[in-house]
Amino acid sequence: MRVLRTILVGLVVLVAAAPAAVATAAAGGGRHECAAATSRCIGTLTVPLNWQDPQSEKITIRFGYIPRADRSRPARTSILAMPGGPAPLGPNAERVDSFGKVFQPLLDHSDMMIVEFRGMGESAPLRCKALQQGKPESVSQCAREIGDRAQFFSSDQYVADVEAVRAALGLSKVTVVGSSWGALSGQAYTTRYPDRVRALYIESMIGPIDKAGRWQLGESEGKEIQEAIANYARACQRSSACRRAAGGDPTARWDAVVRKMRADGDSALTPQRLLGALRSASDPALATDATAATAAYLDGDPAPLRRVLDRAAPLAGNKGAGSKAPSKESPDRAGTTAYLCSDPVWPYDRTADEATRRRQLETWHAERNRYAPFTLAEAGSGADFCAGWPTPRENNAIEPHRPAVPMLAVAGEFDPKAIMGARTAARAFPRGQAVTVQAGYHNPAVEGRGPGGECARQIMHRFIQNPGRVSDTSCTMANYQAHGRFPATAAAVPAARGGGLDAPQRTLVAAAFATAADTVAMHNPHRASRPDTEPGLRGGEVTNGTDGTITLDKVRYVADLAATGTAKVAGDKATANLTVTGPAGATHKVTLQWKAFTATDTTPVTGTLDGRPFRVNVPGY
């Protein structure tokens, strides 16, 4: 998962309302054609491969510029968007537009620029057929294919590209906004060009930076695991049902799960897959289920944990800047590898040959197991991946001196590396402040979903408009209650209370509600995605429609009750119309209405049972 300021001759591709045009920028620091654009402009600029040597090979980098909509007055500020990844802007520079949406309506009165990472997309892309995710030896082969050029694809060189584009556009002081890897780039730019920076906003920093500006990624990898275990414990503590059921030391419980997985040898329940779930604690569906699922597994019921791991699998490979290796399918994975291996400080001598680096790495690993309760083989390590990538050039991504510009660092509470990164960054900058979004995920403002995302985005907007200490920082994404256990039968579900129903009816209604609410949980607005179909916990199939309609086909949340019908989510309003076959074999018609996505211990539910109206409270479990 980041110097000379001479602007060299560049080529421009102008993309606006008119057809694309090609032009040549003036040499010696002349203004770029995009500087005069009145609508979205995509341009290119030629820069040195090595900014410390202006006579070095020249490469072409791409950028995007969105001028303010209101041209009747000067810009309030120019927003310098520093994207994450590292990743390209996309075939048609789609990322320019996505960032433009994030900053609306600020772009009515403010300009925005964004520069593609060198080595990716259309910016001198690095291509390497040999590189494969999970095969460290392929990194060495890729490095040999690329040669000495690889060392210049790093954040210190990238931010020099950014400065060249800023000057070519004629922008004065910029407000830097960096997310994920861009939080590293944003600090790299600010510490190198402090006179150009009005304010710095970063979110979801990808790890702690020490006072000398060094990013110790190897050390933070192990801490991330312990923080992830603590995240699930915090989600549990916010639920009275989970607090009552959990008990004990959460670290010891996860350690017991790992030991049992090794002993059981089930290919669907492995420590590697469990680690993916740990790193996905910010997903509300996983945070709701994980503690109860591990308890069920230790009690001999593997179905809930198997489902947690299945749901975590697509999330674990999409962790933004913090991922250990670029996507296997990405054509830009060699470029991503260059930054990942060049920017951090790894536990070996960057000037040594590969054999020496690997020996030093083995010694470092032998000191202690930083990845407990997982082994090194189970956890993997970015350090192992990068040992075969030579980085002979000294490169501190961030300069040690932090200027006294207004600085705000935002992190989601359940994004472990981001929390560590935000705290250290805020302490390092004289005017720094750290803000935590409760139960938040990676990039809560830039990628924010639902009410919590909008709240985080408003914090960012207020800071951009009026840099300084932000007072209104109360955002939460905790709109669920973690389960304490997974009932195996309808009788094990706490009965609904009230409603004038007899005991068997209240048990039936509670089990039917648990089944429907379980399917609705996958539509939590703070989730990144959901599968089109997935099996019911203990049988049947759930189909998730794009319009919030959920189809249940003989779905069994508990083993002795099957539900067929539909549920519907519209905002926070949830309904269900089900035909339920209960434990005694009888079939019942059940309708349900309730407010979804709330962090409450009990849920008021109205509906009908075989046409008879009821109003009950369903307790958590």
Secondary structure by P-SEA (a helix, b strand, c coil): cccccccccbbbbbbccccbbbbbccccccccccccccccccbbbbbbccccccccbbbbbbbbbbccccccccccbbbbccccccccccccaaaaaaaaaaaccccccbbbbbbcccccccccbbbbcccccccaaaaaaaaaaaccccccccaaaaaaaaaaaaaaacccccbbbbccaaaaaaaaaaaaccccccbbbbcccccccccccccccccaaaaaaaaaaaaaaaaaaacaaaaacccccaaaaaaaaaaaaaaaccccccaaaaaaaaaacccccccccaaaaaaaaaaccaaaaaaaaaaaaaaaaccccccccccccccaaaaaaaaaaccccccccccccaaaaaaaaaaaaacccccccccccccccccccccccccccccccccccccccbbbbbbbccaaaaaaaaaaaaaaccbbbbbbccccccccccccccaaaaaaaaaaaaaaaccccccccccccccbbbbcccccccccccccccccccaaaaaaaaaaaaaaaaaaccccccccccccccccccbbbbbbccccbbbbccccccccbbbbccccccccbbbbbbbccccccbbbbbbbbbbccccccbbbbbbbcccccbbbbbbcc
